[in-house]
Amino acid sequence: MKLSIGEHQITSQPMGSWPSFAAWCQCFVIWALVPAEGGESYPMKFFAKKQPGMALAGVIIALVMSYVTLSVLRSYAAFLNLMPDKPLDLAVASLALSNHCRHAVVASCLR
């Protein structure tokens, strides 16, 4: 997949391909929103009680957990073979974008 803006082509693809980058971004958004969507500032409250410590802890947690969630969703998508003949990360980005997956991930982590 190639991306271009006008006459200019973007030649370096982050994380190997655009679908991989989109899937990672969706996983990052899930974990960045956990404290705001009913998480009551958890899990970052475990590491810091005041700002800017909570913000830094939240960003670090979102970065680490986005890679973990990406690898888990890749294994699910590969096992289920959701979109044959398409890049695996297209299915992963779709799973991460869906409300069902987001709420399942949040609920399992807050238990």
VMD Tcl script that builds the backbone (N, CA, C; Angstrom):
set m [mol new atoms 333]
animate dup $m
set s [atomselect $m all]
$s set {name element resname resid chain x y z} {
  {N N MET 1 A 0.838 -1.171 0.000}
  {CA C MET 1 A 0.000 0.000 0.000}
  {C C MET 1 A 0.888 1.241 0.000}
  {N N LYS 2 A 0.606 2.153 -0.900}
  {CA C LYS 2 A 1.392 3.370 -0.996}
  {C C LYS 2 A 0.521 4.563 -0.619}
  {N N LEU 3 A 1.158 5.532 0.027}
  {CA C LEU 3 A 0.469 6.743 0.425}
  {C C LEU 3 A 1.154 7.912 -0.238}
  {N N SER 4 A 0.370 8.779 -0.831}
  {CA C SER 4 A 0.943 9.970 -1.449}
  {C C SER 4 A 0.066 11.166 -1.120}
  {N N ILE 5 A 0.719 12.308 -1.015}
  {CA C ILE 5 A 0.034 13.568 -0.799}
  {C C ILE 5 A 0.379 14.453 -1.986}
  {N N GLY 6 A -0.580 14.648 -2.866}
  {CA C GLY 6 A -0.320 15.377 -4.092}
  {C C GLY 6 A 0.684 14.619 -4.949}
  {N N GLU 7 A 1.778 15.269 -5.290}
  {CA C GLU 7 A 2.826 14.632 -6.086}
  {C C GLU 7 A 3.854 13.918 -5.228}
  {N N HIS 8 A 3.818 14.133 -3.931}
  {CA C HIS 8 A 4.837 13.598 -3.033}
  {C C HIS 8 A 4.406 12.247 -2.477}
  {N N GLN 9 A 5.317 11.281 -2.573}
  {CA C GLN 9 A 5.040 9.965 -2.037}
  {C C GLN 9 A 5.758 9.788 -0.710}
  {N N ILE 10 A 5.055 9.184 0.226}
  {CA C ILE 10 A 5.670 8.845 1.508}
  {C C ILE 10 A 6.266 7.460 1.339}
  {N N THR 11 A 7.583 7.391 1.408}
  {CA C THR 11 A 8.251 6.130 1.077}
  {C C THR 11 A 8.529 5.259 2.289}
  {N N SER 12 A 8.736 5.849 3.442}
  {CA C SER 12 A 9.009 5.022 4.621}
  {C C SER 12 A 7.698 4.771 5.356}
  {N N GLN 13 A 7.350 3.525 5.493}
  {CA C GLN 13 A 6.111 3.154 6.153}
  {C C GLN 13 A 6.410 2.804 7.608}
  {N N PRO 14 A 5.727 3.435 8.554}
  {CA C PRO 14 A 5.981 3.108 9.950}
  {C C PRO 14 A 5.547 1.683 10.273}
  {N N MET 15 A 6.343 0.999 11.047}
  {CA C MET 15 A 6.055 -0.365 11.500}
  {C C MET 15 A 5.928 -1.353 10.341}
  {N N GLY 16 A 6.508 -1.043 9.204}
  {CA C GLY 16 A 6.520 -1.971 8.085}
  {C C GLY 16 A 5.420 -1.777 7.063}
  {N N SER 17 A 4.216 -1.435 7.505}
  {CA C SER 17 A 3.108 -1.226 6.571}
  {C C SER 17 A 2.085 -0.290 7.208}
  {N N TRP 18 A 1.276 0.330 6.371}
  {CA C TRP 18 A 0.245 1.232 6.877}
  {C C TRP 18 A -0.818 0.506 7.678}
  {N N PRO 19 A -1.251 -0.701 7.280}
  {CA C PRO 19 A -2.218 -1.410 8.128}
  {C C PRO 19 A -1.660 -1.726 9.525}
  {N N SER 20 A -0.371 -2.048 9.609}
  {CA C SER 20 A 0.232 -2.304 10.924}
  {C C SER 20 A 0.218 -1.050 11.781}
  {N N PHE 21 A 0.536 0.082 11.174}
  {CA C PHE 21 A 0.540 1.346 11.907}
  {C C PHE 21 A -0.873 1.727 12.350}
  {N N ALA 22 A -1.853 1.523 11.472}
  {CA C ALA 22 A -3.239 1.830 11.835}
  {C C ALA 22 A -3.716 0.936 12.973}
  {N N ALA 23 A -3.344 -0.340 12.934}
  {CA C ALA 23 A -3.732 -1.258 14.005}
  {C C ALA 23 A -3.091 -0.850 15.329}
  {N N TRP 24 A -1.803 -0.467 15.283}
  {CA C TRP 24 A -1.138 -0.030 16.512}
  {C C TRP 24 A -1.784 1.237 17.052}
  {N N CYS 25 A -2.133 2.172 16.180}
  {CA C CYS 25 A -2.777 3.416 16.627}
  {C C CYS 25 A -4.109 3.125 17.310}
  {N N GLN 26 A -4.878 2.194 16.765}
  {CA C GLN 26 A -6.149 1.844 17.391}
  {C C GLN 26 A -5.929 1.230 18.772}
  {N N CYS 27 A -4.922 0.375 18.896}
  {CA C CYS 27 A -4.619 -0.234 20.194}
  {C C CYS 27 A -4.138 0.818 21.191}
  {N N PHE 28 A -3.374 1.800 20.715}
  {CA C PHE 28 A -2.913 2.876 21.602}
  {C C PHE 28 A -4.092 3.704 22.103}
  {N N VAL 29 A -5.033 3.993 21.214}
  {CA C VAL 29 A -6.193 4.787 21.608}
  {C C VAL 29 A -7.025 4.057 22.670}
  {N N ILE 30 A -7.148 2.742 22.537}
  {CA C ILE 30 A -7.870 1.969 23.554}
  {C C ILE 30 A -7.277 2.231 24.930}
  {N N TRP 31 A -5.966 2.091 25.050}
  {CA C TRP 31 A -5.322 2.206 26.359}
  {C C TRP 31 A -5.188 3.649 26.809}
  {N N ALA 32 A -5.158 4.583 25.898}
  {CA C ALA 32 A -5.112 5.987 26.301}
  {C C ALA 32 A -6.463 6.435 26.859}
  {N N LEU 33 A -7.552 5.799 26.431}
  {CA C LEU 33 A -8.889 6.177 26.879}
  {C C LEU 33 A -9.385 5.407 28.097}
  {N N VAL 34 A -8.685 4.367 28.523}
  {CA C VAL 34 A -9.144 3.570 29.664}
  {C C VAL 34 A -9.427 4.435 30.894}
  {N N PRO 35 A -8.531 5.336 31.307}
  {CA C PRO 35 A -8.828 6.142 32.500}
  {C C PRO 35 A -10.031 7.052 32.325}
  {N N ALA 36 A -10.285 7.518 31.125}
  {CA C ALA 36 A -11.381 8.461 30.891}
  {C C ALA 36 A -12.735 7.766 30.749}
  {N N GLU 37 A -12.743 6.511 30.345}
  {CA C GLU 37 A -14.003 5.814 30.090}
  {C C GLU 37 A -14.350 4.858 31.225}
  {N N GLY 38 A -14.497 5.388 32.392}
  {CA C GLY 38 A -14.934 4.562 33.511}
  {C C GLY 38 A -13.819 3.900 34.279}
  {N N GLY 39 A -12.584 4.185 33.926}
  {CA C GLY 39 A -11.470 3.583 34.642}
  {C C GLY 39 A -11.120 4.325 35.912}
  {N N GLU 40 A -11.752 5.478 36.133}
  {CA C GLU 40 A -11.528 6.306 37.321}
  {C C GLU 40 A -10.044 6.556 37.557}
  {N N SER 41 A -9.348 6.892 36.480}
  {CA C SER 41 A -7.911 7.199 36.468}
  {C C SER 41 A -7.024 5.996 36.754}
  {N N TYR 42 A -7.601 4.804 36.781}
  {CA C TYR 42 A -6.777 3.611 36.898}
  {C C TYR 42 A -6.448 3.138 35.494}
  {N N PRO 43 A -5.362 2.515 35.202}
  {CA C PRO 43 A -4.324 1.946 36.049}
  {C C PRO 43 A -3.201 2.910 36.426}
  {N N MET 44 A -3.224 4.151 35.942}
  {CA C MET 44 A -2.096 5.034 36.242}
  {C C MET 44 A -2.063 5.479 37.694}
  {N N LYS 45 A -3.186 5.381 38.407}
  {CA C LYS 45 A -3.205 5.724 39.834}
  {C C LYS 45 A -2.340 4.777 40.657}
  {N N PHE 46 A -2.073 3.593 40.131}
  {CA C PHE 46 A -1.199 2.656 40.840}
  {C C PHE 46 A 0.226 3.180 40.934}
  {N N PHE 47 A 0.621 4.033 39.986}
  {CA C PHE 47 A 2.005 4.490 39.894}
  {C C PHE 47 A 2.209 5.929 40.346}
  {N N ALA 48 A 1.180 6.760 40.273}
  {CA C ALA 48 A 1.314 8.161 40.654}
  {C C ALA 48 A -0.037 8.676 41.128}
  {N N LYS 49 A 0.009 9.661 42.014}
  {CA C LYS 49 A -1.235 10.219 42.558}
  {C C LYS 49 A -1.546 11.610 42.026}
  {N N LYS 50 A -0.543 12.332 41.502}
  {CA C LYS 50 A -0.744 13.700 41.027}
  {C C LYS 50 A -0.128 13.868 39.639}
  {N N GLN 51 A -0.554 14.937 38.964}
  {CA C GLN 51 A 0.028 15.293 37.677}
  {C C GLN 51 A 1.383 15.952 37.918}
  {N N PRO 52 A 2.345 15.849 37.086}
  {CA C PRO 52 A 2.390 15.220 35.777}
  {C C PRO 52 A 2.744 13.737 35.834}
  {N N GLY 53 A 2.928 13.208 37.041}
  {CA C GLY 53 A 3.270 11.790 37.169}
  {C C GLY 53 A 2.212 10.874 36.587}
  {N N MET 54 A 0.942 11.209 36.812}
  {CA C MET 54 A -0.134 10.382 36.270}
  {C C MET 54 A -0.135 10.410 34.741}
  {N N ALA 55 A 0.140 11.565 34.161}
  {CA C ALA 55 A 0.169 11.669 32.701}
  {C C ALA 55 A 1.307 10.835 32.115}
  {N N LEU 56 A 2.480 10.927 32.722}
  {CA C LEU 56 A 3.614 10.137 32.233}
  {C C LEU 56 A 3.352 8.643 32.395}
  {N N ALA 57 A 2.797 8.257 33.540}
  {CA C ALA 57 A 2.470 6.844 33.746}
  {C C ALA 57 A 1.428 6.384 32.735}
  {N N GLY 58 A 0.445 7.233 32.442}
  {CA C GLY 58 A -0.585 6.871 31.476}
  {C C GLY 58 A -0.041 6.677 30.070}
  {N N VAL 59 A 0.878 7.546 29.673}
  {CA C VAL 59 A 1.478 7.417 28.336}
  {C C VAL 59 A 2.328 6.149 28.252}
  {N N ILE 60 A 3.106 5.879 29.288}
  {CA C ILE 60 A 3.946 4.671 29.284}
  {C C ILE 60 A 3.077 3.417 29.261}
  {N N ILE 61 A 2.014 3.397 30.071}
  {CA C ILE 61 A 1.102 2.242 30.073}
  {C C ILE 61 A 0.458 2.076 28.705}
  {N N ALA 62 A 0.012 3.170 28.096}
  {CA C ALA 62 A -0.627 3.089 26.779}
  {C C ALA 62 A 0.359 2.585 25.726}
  {N N LEU 63 A 1.605 3.043 25.773}
  {CA C LEU 63 A 2.606 2.577 24.802}
  {C C LEU 63 A 2.878 1.087 24.946}
  {N N VAL 64 A 3.115 0.649 26.174}
  {CA C VAL 64 A 3.442 -0.769 26.402}
  {C C VAL 64 A 2.250 -1.661 26.077}
  {N N MET 65 A 1.080 -1.296 26.582}
  {CA C MET 65 A -0.086 -2.147 26.391}
  {C C MET 65 A -0.598 -2.138 24.949}
  {N N SER 66 A -0.285 -1.093 24.194}
  {CA C SER 66 A -0.695 -1.109 22.791}
  {C C SER 66 A 0.053 -2.190 22.020}
  {N N TYR 67 A 1.323 -2.386 22.331}
  {CA C TYR 67 A 2.073 -3.471 21.685}
  {C C TYR 67 A 1.571 -4.839 22.138}
  {N N VAL 68 A 1.241 -4.966 23.426}
  {CA C VAL 68 A 0.718 -6.239 23.940}
  {C C VAL 68 A -0.629 -6.551 23.291}
  {N N THR 69 A -1.515 -5.565 23.267}
  {CA C THR 69 A -2.841 -5.764 22.667}
  {C C THR 69 A -2.722 -6.077 21.182}
  {N N LEU 70 A -1.806 -5.410 20.500}
  {CA C LEU 70 A -1.595 -5.667 19.076}
  {C C LEU 70 A -1.181 -7.112 18.835}
  {N N SER 71 A -0.278 -7.632 19.644}
  {CA C SER 71 A 0.163 -9.018 19.440}
  {C C SER 71 A -0.952 -10.012 19.791}
  {N N VAL 72 A -1.753 -9.728 20.811}
  {CA C VAL 72 A -2.868 -10.615 21.156}
  {C C VAL 72 A -3.919 -10.611 20.048}
  {N N LEU 73 A -4.271 -9.431 19.568}
  {CA C LEU 73 A -5.268 -9.356 18.501}
  {C C LEU 73 A -4.755 -9.969 17.201}
  {N N ARG 74 A -3.447 -9.862 16.947}
  {CA C ARG 74 A -2.882 -10.527 15.754}
  {C C ARG 74 A -3.035 -12.036 15.853}
  {N N SER 75 A -2.799 -12.583 17.043}
  {CA C SER 75 A -2.941 -14.036 17.190}
  {C C SER 75 A -4.394 -14.457 17.033}
  {N N TYR 76 A -5.346 -13.669 17.568}
  {CA C TYR 76 A -6.768 -13.976 17.380}
  {C C TYR 76 A -7.156 -13.891 15.913}
  {N N ALA 77 A -6.738 -12.828 15.248}
  {CA C ALA 77 A -7.110 -12.637 13.843}
  {C C ALA 77 A -6.489 -13.717 12.958}
  {N N ALA 78 A -5.269 -14.119 13.263}
  {CA C ALA 78 A -4.629 -15.183 12.478}
  {C C ALA 78 A -5.336 -16.517 12.695}
  {N N PHE 79 A -5.726 -16.786 13.929}
  {CA C PHE 79 A -6.409 -18.039 14.233}
  {C C PHE 79 A -7.787 -18.094 13.564}
  {N N LEU 80 A -8.528 -16.990 13.624}
  {CA C LEU 80 A -9.874 -16.966 13.067}
  {C C LEU 80 A -9.902 -16.771 11.557}
  {N N ASN 81 A -8.782 -16.336 10.968}
  {CA C ASN 81 A -8.682 -16.109 9.527}
  {C C ASN 81 A -9.851 -15.240 9.044}
  {N N LEU 82 A -9.966 -14.064 9.666}
  {CA C LEU 82 A -11.110 -13.199 9.427}
  {C C LEU 82 A -11.164 -12.622 8.019}
  {N N MET 83 A -10.020 -12.258 7.475}
  {CA C MET 83 A -9.984 -11.643 6.144}
  {C C MET 83 A -8.925 -12.350 5.295}
  {N N PRO 84 A -9.274 -13.476 4.694}
  {CA C PRO 84 A -8.293 -14.179 3.879}
  {C C PRO 84 A -7.834 -13.313 2.697}
  {N N ASP 85 A -6.593 -13.486 2.303}
  {CA C ASP 85 A -5.983 -12.775 1.175}
  {C C ASP 85 A -5.853 -11.272 1.394}
  {N N LYS 86 A -5.950 -10.815 2.636}
  {CA C LYS 86 A -5.737 -9.407 2.985}
  {C C LYS 86 A -4.652 -9.349 4.056}
  {N N PRO 87 A -3.989 -8.206 4.200}
  {CA C PRO 87 A -3.003 -8.088 5.286}
  {C C PRO 87 A -3.660 -8.348 6.645}
  {N N LEU 88 A -2.994 -9.100 7.484}
  {CA C LEU 88 A -3.529 -9.481 8.792}
  {C C LEU 88 A -3.885 -8.263 9.629}
  {N N ASP 89 A -3.087 -7.212 9.528}
  {CA C ASP 89 A -3.314 -6.053 10.372}
  {C C ASP 89 A -4.548 -5.246 9.974}
  {N N LEU 90 A -5.107 -5.472 8.800}
  {CA C LEU 90 A -6.391 -4.851 8.475}
  {C C LEU 90 A -7.481 -5.403 9.387}
  {N N ALA 91 A -7.473 -6.704 9.591}
  {CA C ALA 91 A -8.442 -7.315 10.505}
  {C C ALA 91 A -8.185 -6.872 11.937}
  {N N VAL 92 A -6.905 -6.744 12.305}
  {CA C VAL 92 A -6.565 -6.312 13.663}
  {C C VAL 92 A -7.039 -4.882 13.906}
  {N N ALA 93 A -6.845 -4.000 12.943}
  {CA C ALA 93 A -7.317 -2.617 13.088}
  {C C ALA 93 A -8.833 -2.574 13.197}
  {N N SER 94 A -9.507 -3.414 12.449}
  {CA C SER 94 A -10.963 -3.470 12.528}
  {C C SER 94 A -11.421 -3.972 13.891}
  {N N LEU 95 A -10.750 -4.995 14.406}
  {CA C LEU 95 A -11.092 -5.504 15.742}
  {C C LEU 95 A -10.853 -4.450 16.817}
  {N N ALA 96 A -9.739 -3.763 16.717}
  {CA C ALA 96 A -9.415 -2.757 17.727}
  {C C ALA 96 A -10.363 -1.577 17.651}
  {N N LEU 97 A -10.867 -1.287 16.476}
  {CA C LEU 97 A -11.775 -0.158 16.308}
  {C C LEU 97 A -13.176 -0.460 16.815}
  {N N SER 98 A -13.542 -1.704 16.783}
  {CA C SER 98 A -14.917 -2.047 17.156}
  {C C SER 98 A -15.156 -1.836 18.647}
  {N N ASN 99 A -16.326 -1.436 18.989}
  {CA C ASN 99 A -16.690 -1.220 20.384}
  {C C ASN 99 A -16.612 -2.484 21.204}
  {N N HIS 100 A -17.000 -3.604 20.613}
  {CA C HIS 100 A -17.016 -4.863 21.349}
  {C C HIS 100 A -15.627 -5.219 21.849}
  {N N CYS 101 A -14.654 -5.113 20.979}
  {CA C CYS 101 A -13.284 -5.447 21.357}
  {C C CYS 101 A -12.766 -4.478 22.408}
  {N N ARG 102 A -13.045 -3.191 22.239}
  {CA C ARG 102 A -12.551 -2.195 23.176}
  {C C ARG 102 A -13.100 -2.441 24.570}
  {N N HIS 103 A -14.400 -2.720 24.661}
  {CA C HIS 103 A -14.983 -2.946 25.968}
  {C C HIS 103 A -14.546 -4.268 26.563}
  {N N ALA 104 A -14.294 -5.277 25.732}
  {CA C ALA 104 A -13.796 -6.545 26.246}
  {C C ALA 104 A -12.400 -6.398 26.831}
  {N N VAL 105 A -11.543 -5.645 26.165}
  {CA C VAL 105 A -10.187 -5.424 26.654}
  {C C VAL 105 A -10.213 -4.636 27.957}
  {N N VAL 106 A -11.002 -3.579 28.010}
  {CA C VAL 106 A -11.082 -2.745 29.209}
  {C C VAL 106 A -11.663 -3.539 30.375}
  {N N ALA 107 A -12.710 -4.289 30.123}
  {CA C ALA 107 A -13.352 -5.047 31.201}
  {C C ALA 107 A -12.418 -6.118 31.749}
  {N N SER 108 A -11.664 -6.781 30.889}
  {CA C SER 108 A -10.769 -7.836 31.377}
  {C C SER 108 A -9.612 -7.270 32.174}
  {N N CYS 109 A -9.193 -6.052 31.869}
  {CA C CYS 109 A -8.071 -5.463 32.590}
  {C C CYS 109 A -8.487 -4.821 33.904}
  {N N LEU 110 A -9.736 -4.446 34.028}
  {CA C LEU 110 A -10.197 -3.791 35.255}
  {C C LEU 110 A -10.760 -4.770 36.272}
  {N N ARG 111 A -10.744 -6.042 35.960}
  {CA C ARG 111 A -11.265 -7.039 36.911}
  {C C ARG 111 A -10.297 -7.295 38.005}
}
mol reanalyze $m
mol bondsrecalc $m
mol representation Tube
mol addrep $m
